[in-house]
Amino acid sequence: MKGLRLEGINVKEIILKEDEWIIKTKTFLSFVFINTGEGKITYDERCIDFSAGKLFIIPQHQVYRFESTDAHLTIIQCPIDFIDRIRLEADRLESCENLYKLQYISNNYHARAGCVFRNENDELFAASLIRQIASEFKSKTEDYLIIRNCISILLNLIARNIIKTETSGLQENRKAFSIMKIITYIQQNIKNREKTGIQTIADHFGISGNYFGEYFKQQTGISYQDYLLDYRLKLVETYLKYSSVRLSEIAYELQFSDESHLSKLFKKYKGVTPGKFRKNNK
């Protein structure tokens, strides 16, 4: 089946017969579902066995090698801005709690623990969703809503299993799990300046306010203030691309001083004015 593109999503099927397949992601969060067969995945000098019915996450900017003599794989690639768009549209839905966590997962999660699922029912449900997505793409349907909704539910299942179920991998690295919770809290409260203050977050997680900045940078590689600005600007990009909300309303919603302040920051870091960016992406 050839990969078809819809809203930037790409779905394709790979059959391995005494062969290997290398996936190198760029701006995508990729999901690899094992329809049949078994084999092994290698990345960063690590090796993981896989078998039929398992699902693996491949974060962006990573290289993974699949080796097998009989495996049939389904690959779904989602642009990061597609995930951001789903999260924005789900802003008032309960499911949004899980989707907020995907921003961190998409940049940091590796499949060290193998298949992402620890709940058998969720694993079976995910398999049916993936087969439905592949079928819809294969038939070249013009009704993208089914595909879109299936991917949204799949993302929710993945987030729930990774975050709410403390896997052995996360238990072995409590600091990694703690920073996930902090990132999730920040993203959930991004529109509330008081709740995203350093002392407020430090108090919430029982960390010294004086140590929080150092701790955050150690775990993420970026200062807290830089992360906060970068995340807000990414949300601005999503608003500009996929909504008609006025810039003044976006500035107010995302806690910028005013429209002029937002415009200057956006031009400085994105190299183009918000108006030009919106026009180029319509």
Steps between C-alpha positions, in 0.01 A plus 500: 500500500644835402516769766219752455514845658205654679534801728872421500438146629674214323400132523683215329558127530835320489560126456840373612637173360857431610552871481523813713315829492640826632278786611649845555247744636509876452205707613282195555391292794484149354309192612602155377245220543606138452220328307672162473844347551780570744847647500707766671539877513838667547570865584773678694678161534193358679302200383131419562310189387162548338207270416153517344250737656755735655519876450814714526551876516787652304559862605612768257867536402581132566629211288354151555586175321242218469629152413282195426444212260121508505368824654214707362508855640256791489661841545306814590685831498339807660649850468549664837275790396219248436528385862502864615187564293316206655598625843371852426171371363460274804560792736167462677487122491604267781720308256723806473669405829675210328570679173685780680765244596585415141711813448759364745465140379548596135839652576630278779338157514692197375368145471738359761215306658383360167132520416339808656197311632471341842122454476394210277159650417665827393745302287218318321304824455809672354549213255144541369547877466823457305341250263210740444739788428697288251179384331371856462829614346512202266152575369606863437195622682413868481335482843804575714296541819510127581877489457544814706282376785667158504844661531374732774370203703824308434706791632283511810548128565876531459524798736286325761716188496831683511417758763229357725653152516843526656701269280811328627709730283358810662529352848870447442539870419292699744653830389382441143152422629502812722595732212220345292254595773643853518482545122142372502406743778657793312318416177167458677538839668673688218218759491530578872801719582466448876508120474805505272707715734821331614418511871146371442624201298783433744255500792259276310768235442686542827817645346699794633420816305869586486584156359211468255667687211815290523300177532282582198798578279686186611205281402394672176813673369321836483429770755150522641435848359625397155278189509198706605550750217571230242186307594282812493633595157427150372143540618486839326611329178220245537239771561620694196497191278173342601273773635375848419552629855632857497858559609390722789284214632787253461731735692246528782427125503868399520603764753709734280507864610311617193472450124807715430713304746392171342571631148853607593582169668351296214699695240819466706479122546310392188647747252161616372209705631191317630291646216744379236525158667121462498478606136775256395327208676146549374 
